[in-house]
Amino acid sequence: MNIEIKRLSSIDRESILGLGFNGYRTSEVYCVSKTESEISFELRIDKQVLDQEYTKNWETKDSSVDYFNDVINEKYSYGAYIEHELVGFILLSRISWNNTLWIENIRVKDSIQGHGIGSKLLNKCIAVAKEVGARHVGLETQSTNYPAIQFYKRFGFLITGIDLERYPQRLGDMEQVGILMSYSCQTLS
């Protein structure tokens, strides 16, 4: 499988829909708990094995496509192609005030996941971050997206924060909080 990684110039709804399932499935999640007293505040992250698989699926909205193209216009986003067909992408924005390259979204066509495309996109992201002299690469994902958290950890990303109010809690859905992760591009001397 010959995979070509090249800079994205734009993306359309059909290309996004062509990637298939937009979400994740997992039988493990992270649960975040908070304990607070007058003298301390503690956050704890515990892995939980589920009795049944959890599935999260997002609808591709026109507003998402517009937002993706706004990010792509910053010129840091890349697509993965097999024989000129878009099979994945990583959308990156530059945050100048703290010198960060931020992963806005990463997707790989569902029918070919597990073939190293996500790894190639993430490696490209890290290379670009180092090229532009970014301090670190940052991202945010849901506490229920255990597969994504494990994927990033394999590349050296660390959990660096929690956003307890990031997601509106929906009746009948699992509780979710934002997990912030980062990869340091700088070495201390």
C-alpha positions as CSV (number, residue, x, y, z in Angstrom):
1,M,0.0,0.0,0.0
2,N,1.7,3.2,-1.2
3,I,0.6,6.1,1.0
4,E,1.5,9.6,0.0
5,I,1.3,12.4,2.6
6,K,0.8,15.9,1.2
7,R,-0.5,19.3,2.3
8,L,-4.2,19.8,2.1
9,S,-5.6,22.8,0.2
10,S,-9.2,22.2,1.0
11,I,-11.7,19.4,1.9
12,D,-15.3,18.9,0.9
13,R,-18.2,17.1,2.6
14,E,-18.0,14.1,0.1
15,S,-14.4,13.5,0.9
16,I,-15.1,13.5,4.6
17,L,-18.1,11.2,4.1
18,G,-16.0,8.9,2.0
19,L,-13.9,8.1,5.0
20,G,-16.8,6.2,6.5
21,F,-17.6,5.9,10.2
22,N,-16.9,9.1,12.0
23,G,-16.3,8.1,15.6
24,Y,-14.9,5.3,17.8
25,R,-15.8,2.1,19.5
26,T,-14.3,1.0,22.8
27,S,-14.7,-1.5,25.6
28,E,-12.5,0.6,27.9
29,V,-12.8,4.3,29.0
30,Y,-11.2,6.6,31.4
31,C,-13.4,7.9,34.3
32,V,-12.4,11.2,35.9
33,S,-13.3,11.9,39.5
34,K,-12.9,15.1,41.5
35,T,-12.4,15.4,45.3
36,E,-12.3,18.9,46.8
37,S,-11.9,20.2,50.3
38,E,-11.0,23.5,51.9
39,I,-7.3,22.6,51.6
40,S,-7.0,20.4,48.5
41,F,-8.3,19.6,45.1
42,E,-7.7,16.3,43.5
43,L,-8.5,14.9,40.1
44,R,-8.1,11.2,39.5
45,I,-8.2,9.3,36.2
46,D,-9.1,5.6,36.4
47,K,-9.4,3.1,33.5
48,Q,-12.8,1.3,33.5
49,V,-13.6,-1.9,31.5
50,L,-17.1,-1.7,30.2
51,D,-19.7,-4.5,30.2
52,Q,-20.6,-3.7,26.6
53,E,-18.9,-1.8,23.8
54,Y,-19.4,2.0,23.7
55,T,-19.9,3.7,20.3
56,K,-19.5,7.4,19.6
57,N,-20.5,8.6,16.2
58,W,-20.5,12.2,14.9
59,E,-22.6,13.6,12.2
60,T,-20.7,15.5,9.5
61,K,-22.3,19.0,9.4
62,D,-21.7,21.8,6.9
63,S,-20.4,23.9,9.8
64,S,-17.7,21.2,10.5
65,V,-16.6,21.3,6.8
66,D,-16.4,25.1,7.0
67,Y,-14.4,24.9,10.2
68,F,-12.1,22.3,8.7
69,N,-11.4,24.5,5.7
70,D,-10.6,27.5,8.0
71,V,-8.0,25.3,9.7
72,I,-6.7,24.0,6.4
73,N,-6.2,27.6,5.3
74,E,-3.5,28.0,7.9
75,K,-1.3,25.7,5.7
76,Y,-0.3,23.2,8.4
77,S,-2.8,20.4,7.6
78,Y,-2.0,17.2,5.6
79,G,-3.9,14.4,3.8
80,A,-3.0,10.8,3.3
81,Y,-3.6,9.5,-0.2
82,I,-3.6,6.2,-1.9
83,E,-3.7,6.5,-5.7
84,H,-5.0,10.1,-5.4
85,E,-7.8,9.1,-3.1
86,L,-8.0,10.9,0.3
87,V,-7.9,8.1,2.9
88,G,-7.0,10.2,6.0
89,F,-6.1,13.7,7.2
90,I,-4.7,15.6,10.1
91,L,-5.9,19.1,10.7
92,L,-3.4,21.3,12.5
93,S,-3.6,24.9,13.7
94,R,-0.8,27.1,15.0
95,I,-1.3,28.8,18.3
96,S,1.3,31.6,18.3
97,W,0.9,33.0,21.9
98,N,2.2,29.7,23.4
99,N,4.0,28.4,20.3
100,T,1.9,25.2,19.9
101,L,0.9,23.2,17.0
102,W,-2.7,22.0,17.9
103,I,-4.3,18.8,16.5
104,E,-7.8,19.9,15.6
105,N,-8.8,16.5,14.0
106,I,-7.3,13.3,12.7
107,R,-9.2,10.8,10.7
108,V,-8.4,7.6,8.7
109,K,-10.8,5.8,6.4
110,D,-12.5,3.2,8.6
111,S,-12.0,0.3,6.2
112,I,-8.2,0.7,6.2
113,Q,-7.5,1.6,9.8
114,G,-4.7,-0.3,11.4
115,H,-2.4,0.0,8.4
116,G,-0.2,2.8,9.7
117,I,-1.9,5.7,8.0
118,G,-2.7,7.5,11.3
119,S,0.9,6.9,12.4
120,K,2.2,8.5,9.2
121,L,0.0,11.5,9.7
122,L,1.0,11.9,13.4
123,N,4.7,11.5,12.5
124,K,4.2,14.3,9.8
125,C,2.6,16.5,12.5
126,I,5.5,16.0,14.8
127,A,8.0,16.7,12.0
128,V,6.2,19.9,11.0
129,A,6.0,21.0,14.7
130,K,9.8,20.6,14.9
131,E,10.3,22.4,11.6
132,V,8.4,25.4,12.7
133,G,10.0,25.4,16.1
134,A,6.9,24.7,18.1
135,R,7.3,24.2,21.8
136,H,4.9,21.3,21.8
137,V,2.0,19.6,19.9
138,G,-1.3,19.7,21.8
139,L,-4.7,18.1,21.5
140,E,-7.9,17.4,23.3
141,T,-10.0,14.2,23.3
142,Q,-12.8,12.7,25.2
143,S,-12.2,10.6,28.3
144,T,-14.3,7.9,26.6
145,N,-12.0,7.8,23.6
146,Y,-9.6,5.3,25.1
147,P,-8.3,4.1,21.7
148,A,-7.2,7.6,20.7
149,I,-5.6,8.2,24.1
150,Q,-3.6,5.0,23.8
151,F,-2.6,5.8,20.2
152,Y,-1.2,9.2,21.3
153,K,0.6,7.7,24.3
154,R,2.4,5.3,22.0
155,F,4.0,8.4,20.3
156,G,5.1,9.9,23.6
157,F,2.1,12.2,24.2
158,L,1.4,12.7,27.9
159,I,-1.9,13.6,29.6
160,T,-1.3,17.2,30.7
161,G,-4.7,18.4,31.8
162,I,-8.4,17.8,32.2
163,D,-11.3,20.0,31.3
164,L,-14.3,19.0,33.4
165,E,-16.8,21.3,31.6
166,R,-15.7,20.7,27.9
167,Y,-18.6,18.5,27.0
168,P,-22.3,18.9,27.7
169,Q,-23.5,15.7,29.4
170,R,-26.3,14.1,27.5
171,L,-29.1,11.9,29.0
172,G,-28.4,8.3,28.3
173,D,-24.8,8.8,27.2
174,M,-21.6,8.2,29.2
175,E,-20.1,11.0,31.2
176,Q,-17.3,12.6,29.2
177,V,-14.6,15.2,30.1
178,G,-11.9,16.7,28.0
179,I,-8.5,15.0,28.2
180,L,-5.6,17.4,27.2
181,M,-2.5,15.8,25.9
182,S,0.8,17.1,24.6
183,Y,4.0,16.1,23.0
184,S,7.1,18.1,23.8
185,C,9.2,19.1,20.8
186,Q,12.0,20.7,22.8
187,T,14.7,19.0,24.7
188,L,16.2,20.6,27.8
189,S,19.9,21.1,27.6
